[in-house]
């Protein structure tokens, strides 16, 4: 009996809610092959509802008639045309103000769509995997581009973002592999994680003045990116922000940047020069991993730590000077830096961890400013010649000649001068 009464109460509550939700917006109907939902019966407005078999070219009308009344078409509901694989083009009326989440997701044949300036909101993933969409004109009433809106629109070649837009959501243009150019207005203040991930045809990008953070993976795997301008107000570069940007030749890190993330320039094979103007305290894990063209990098005096694998596989690096304040370096920091010839180690370092100079077999000299030999961990000097010259402070030669890890070298001398 109790279950029966509970069920009856639930049904009555649902009927009451439906009857009171903006005076009847539970009603749905079909007109000319398009389904509609009444969103406000009193205002006579409807949204395009779930229409599963839409195909070819479709024009959505400004108004539609239902039970003798005219209704304004004001929105496209969430997932309205999702997975309509044979929909090729769509015309949206100027009466419309909103496109819902995933509205056209998976419309594989959609090649063109006209978005009027009346549209003020485009929902997350609205055009996800519209793989035949080559270009689109955005409404000048938009204030944001949501998460994954154009994700995997792999044939889109260019897009202009209107000056009304202030934010670009996470993965908004991710996997737009043909995107060659994008107009970014100065109104933009936020770019989300992985916003341009794997935009493999993008060549240049200028960070807008209002953006102060380059977030996680924003340009990761933009394999053709050759130029990026980072202005002086940027304070943060996130994890993997430029990882695998294989054509990027140079990067300048402005003075206001206080942190760069792990793997931030991982696999940037063409990166030759890094100019660090910032007062960084840490070079994070794998920050320049396999940047095999890297020839010069100026490490700032503010640096206190270089984390694991920071310069692993930087085969173009010939010289490195570790600043005096660095008290910690992680494992594998310079492993496989095959052409490294000269290293300068500060007195602030007391331990050299495992595989620090592993396979640095062209190393010719180490200038070590510590009067007390550092503790040396396993395999640190693997493949480093015993004839490598070691220069140490005055009066420290004998200590190094008997110290574990250091005594293997035959050429230990005082630092000249």
Secondary structure as GFF3:
##gff-version 3
##sequence-region A 1 417
A	DSSP	alpha_helix	2	20	.	.	.	ID=ss1
A	DSSP	beta_strand	28	31	.	.	.	ID=ss2
A	DSSP	beta_strand	34	40	.	.	.	ID=ss3
A	DSSP	beta_strand	45	48	.	.	.	ID=ss4
A	DSSP	beta_strand	56	59	.	.	.	ID=ss5
A	DSSP	beta_strand	63	66	.	.	.	ID=ss6
A	DSSP	beta_strand	69	76	.	.	.	ID=ss7
A	DSSP	beta_strand	87	91	.	.	.	ID=ss8
A	DSSP	beta_strand	98	99	.	.	.	ID=ss9
A	DSSP	beta_strand	112	114	.	.	.	ID=ss10
A	DSSP	beta_strand	121	122	.	.	.	ID=ss11
A	DSSP	beta_strand	144	145	.	.	.	ID=ss12
A	DSSP	beta_strand	158	160	.	.	.	ID=ss13
A	DSSP	beta_strand	167	168	.	.	.	ID=ss14
A	DSSP	beta_strand	181	183	.	.	.	ID=ss15
A	DSSP	beta_strand	190	191	.	.	.	ID=ss16
A	DSSP	beta_strand	204	206	.	.	.	ID=ss17
A	DSSP	beta_strand	213	214	.	.	.	ID=ss18
A	DSSP	beta_strand	227	229	.	.	.	ID=ss19
A	DSSP	beta_strand	236	237	.	.	.	ID=ss20
A	DSSP	beta_strand	250	253	.	.	.	ID=ss21
A	DSSP	beta_strand	259	260	.	.	.	ID=ss22
A	DSSP	beta_strand	273	276	.	.	.	ID=ss23
A	DSSP	beta_strand	282	283	.	.	.	ID=ss24
A	DSSP	beta_strand	296	297	.	.	.	ID=ss25
A	DSSP	beta_strand	305	306	.	.	.	ID=ss26
A	DSSP	beta_strand	319	321	.	.	.	ID=ss27
A	DSSP	beta_strand	328	329	.	.	.	ID=ss28
A	DSSP	beta_strand	342	345	.	.	.	ID=ss29
A	DSSP	beta_strand	351	352	.	.	.	ID=ss30
A	DSSP	beta_strand	365	368	.	.	.	ID=ss31
A	DSSP	beta_strand	375	376	.	.	.	ID=ss32
A	DSSP	beta_strand	389	392	.	.	.	ID=ss33
A	DSSP	alpha_helix	397	402	.	.	.	ID=ss34
A	DSSP	beta_strand	411	414	.	.	.	ID=ss35
###
